[in-house]
């Protein structure tokens, strides 16, 4: 019961991966707020948790609705007096090739995934700053590596990684750790995309255990955990050592000629913060003054 007495909000948890997350966190002792657009779906998961001896409450509303999110947070605080864990899981798909995609569909997906995660994180931020916090973004291999027909989804999912990076830095001194989960799971969102035999192997219940590592007392921060079919790996955004070319008139041509050096992954690093790119560039240019955040 590593999460005993912790309070967790799981968005989009009336079914699929979110339901699996809610049930798993409850099995580890957490009190769970089950959020979904559908009241019956949310209450159904609450009933499952309660029947298993846990504590849970339903919270109906869209993660894009600031008032609904605040009401959810207020209800959790009134019932349990704290919020320790936020799992930003809610999402939708509107898959089409970019040539056929409307900007309305692009904006809608970004709004739910990115703005929804930002709204929910903002709603619990001050609570966590005063006590403790663990936030998990839900990213995707479509954002990390790209996927045909998912320009909107991929953009939103990688944007959540950017949100994670900065919130982890800003929350560090308050013991707020922020990570991202990149799941591969058979859900309503993936039905019809993957072959049936593959979907059977991708039980969402095999992803959810990854959350324990991301929200426990000794959790990492700024980790991107890829999980599916019981397999776990981490992804990283890295920076190569690069090559100093300078500002000569033919510097563009020199870069083309030396591209293999600039892209050589030998000795690449995972920067602790964004300005480390500038620090590396200044060092290459012979500027001694350190660049910090």
N, C-alpha and C positions, 0 to 999 in steps of 0.2 A: 504493500500500500504506500508506494513512494510519494503519491500525491494526496495523501490523507489531509483533509481540511483545506486543501487548495480549491479555489473557485475558478472554473474555466468557462469561457464563452466560445462556442463553436458556431461559426456562421454557415448558413447553407447546410444544416445538418439534419434535415428532415428525411434524407435518403442518401443512397450512394456512399461516397467516401466520407462525407460529413457525418453521416449516421454512424459509420464504423469508428470514426474518430471519437464521437461523443460516447459511444458504448465502451470503447477502450479506456478513455480517460476516467470514466466512472468506475470501471473495474479496478483502477489503480487508486481509488479513494477520492477522486475529485468530485466536487459538486458541480453540475454541468448546466449551463444555460443553452438550451437547444433552440437555435434560431432558424427560421425558414419562412418563406413566403406563404406556405400552406399551413394553416393552423392544425388541420388533422394530421398532417405528416409530422409536424413538430411534437404534437401531443403524443403521437404513437411512439416516438423514440423516448420521450419522457416516461411513458408507461413501461417501456421495456427496462429502463434504468431503475425505476422504482421497484418493479417486480423482482429485480435481481438484488434488491437491498440497498440501492444507491439513492442519491438525492439529485433531483433535476427540476427545472422549470422550463416552460415553453416561452419563447419570445417571437412574436410574429411581426414581420416587417422586412422591407428591403434595406440592404446595407448602404444604398445610395440615399436613403431618407434620414437626414440628420436627426430629425425629431424622434423617429422610430428607434434609431440606434441609441439616442440618449435615454429614451424611456426604458429600453432593455438594460442599459447600464444601471439606471436608477433602481429598477426592480431587483437586480442582483444585489446591489448594495443594501437595499432595504431588507432583503431576505437574509443575506449572509455577511454583510459588513465589509466585504473585500472582493477584489477581482485580481487574481494572480496570473491567469493565463488567457491569452486571446489567440484563437486559431482562425486566421482569415482564410476561410475555405470557399465562401460563396462565389459562384461563377456561372457564366453562360457561354454558349458557343453560337457563332453566326458565320460558319465556314463558307468561304467562296474564294476563288482566285481574286487577286487584287484588281484585275481588269474588270471583274464583274461585281465587286464589292461596292456597296453604297457607303458614303461617309456616315450616314445614319447608323448603319450596322457597325462601322468601325468605332464610332463614338460610343455607342451603347456598350460594347464589350469592354472598352477602356474604362468607361464610367463604373461598371459593375466591379470589375476586377481591381483596377487601380484606385479609383476614387472610393470605392467601397472599403478597401483595405485601409486607406488613409483616414476615412471618416471613423471607422471603428477603432483604429489605433489612437486617433486623437481623443476619442471619447473616454478611453481608459488611461491615457498617458499620465495625467496628473495624479490619479489614484495610484498608479504604479510607481511614480516618482517618489511618492510619500512612503512606500512600503517595500516594493519588490515587484518584479514583473518578468514575464516570459511571453514573447510575441512570435508567432510563426506565420510567415507569408506563404502562400501557395504559388510557387512558380511552376515552370514546365519546361520540358526539353524543347518544346516549340519556341519558347522564348530564348532559351540558352543556345540553341543550335539551329532554329528555323524549321519550318514545316510547310509544305505546299498547301495553300488555301487557308492559312491561318495568320495572315499579316496582322489583323486586329488583335487576335488572341496572343500571338507571340510578342507583339509590342507591349501589351498590357502585362504579360507575365514577366518579361525582363525588366519592365519598369518597377515591378514589385521588388526585384532584387536591388535596384537602386535605392528604393525607399528603405529596405532592410539595412543597407550599408550605412546610411546616414543615421537612422534611428538607433542603430547599435552603438555608434560612436557617441551620440548625444545622450544615450541612456546609460552608458557604462558606469558613471559615477553613482548612479542610483540603483545599481544592481538590476538593471533592465537588460535582458539579453534578447536579441532579435535574430532569428534564423529563418531560413526558407526551406520548404519541402517541395521537391519535384516528384510527384507521384506518377506511377503508371498503374492504372487500376480500371477494371471493368465497371463502368457506371452508365447511367442514362446518357451522359454526355459523350461517351465513347461507343455506345451501341451503334452498329452499322459502319463503324470506321475500321475496326479490327476484325479478323476472322473469329468465328465462334470458338474454336478450340483455344485460341490465344486468350480470348476473354475469360474463359473458364479458369485459366491458370493465373489470371490477374485479379484474384480476390482482393477487394479493398481491405479486408481484415489483415492482409499480409503487409500492408503499407503502414497502418496506424501505429504499430509498435515503434516505428521510427520517431514518433512524437515524444516518446518518453525521454529519449536522449536529448531532445531539443528543448524540453520544458522542465527538466529536473533541476535540482539544486546545483548540480555540477555541470550544467549545460554549457556548451560552447557558445560563442556569439559570432555572427556573420558567417555561419556555415550554410552551405547549400547541400542539402541531403537529397540524393536521388534514391527513390525506393520503389520496388515493384517485385511481385512474385517472391517475396522473402529475401530479396537481394538489396544490399545497401552500399552506396558509394557516394563520394562527395565530388562536387564540381567546384572549380575555382576560376575567377577572372584574373588573369595573370598579365605581367608586364615583362617583355623581353629586355635584355641588356641594351639592345639597339646599337646604332652606329652614329658617331658624330660626323656630320658632313659640313655643317656651317652654312654661311649665307652667300656662297659664290653664285654668280649668275647662272651657272649650269647645275645648281644643287638639285633641281628636279631630275635632270638627266643622270646625275650621280646616284640619286636614290634608286632609280630604275636599275642601274648597273649593279648596285649593291643591295638590292632588295633581299637576297638570301641572308645577308648579314643582319639586316634590320629585323628580319623575321625569325632568326635563329633562336630556338627555344632553350638552348643550353643556358643554364643559370637563370632562367626566368623566375620572377618572384610574384608573390601575392601582396600588393601594397597594403599598408595599414590604414592609409587614408589617401584621398584623391591627389593631394598636392605632392605626393611622392613621385608622381610622374614629372612634375615641374622640377623637383629637387634633382632627379636624375638628369634632366635636360640641362639644368644650370651647371651641374658638375661636369658634364660633357663639354659645355661651352667655356669651362675654366672659371666660372663664377664661384667664389668661395663662400659667400653668405648663404647660410642654410635657408631653405624654404620649408616652412611648417604650416600646420593648420591653425 
